[in-house]
Amino acid sequence: MKGKIDKSDEQWRKELAPDVYRVTREKGTELAFTGRYWSSKDTGMYLCAACGEELFTSDDKYDSGSGWPSFSAPAGQAVVEEKLDRSHGMIRTEVTCSRCDAHLGHVFPDGPPETGLRYCINSAALDFRERD
């Protein structure tokens, strides 16, 4: 992971598209089955839409049926952070980018057998770089 990014809310608002800002800085979510990557089968690397950090590989992406891109593991232990989320009357585990603190989505303990985890990530929080 590269160095930590610390920008003001005003800087993020200027740099990010409105939908990316809403999800990554305001902890929003997109509707299920609407994001550009939920059904993608392309091979490559999924990056943080806010800072470009490499977060997830297509090798760990699977169809969870949830309507959001789902991954069994991040690209490395240090690239995401997990935080307790008690919003909306639920107790969940929020996933954020370790480099810029962007909200990505949530992780749930109902994933495939390899890890048992489902990283349920908003497409708006991701960019994609195709594998050569």
Helices and strands as residue ranges (DSSP letters): H 9-15, H 18-26, E 44-48, E 54-57, G 58-60, E 61-62, E 70-71, E 80-85, G 87-89, E 92-97, E 103-108, E 118-121, G 123-125, E 126-130
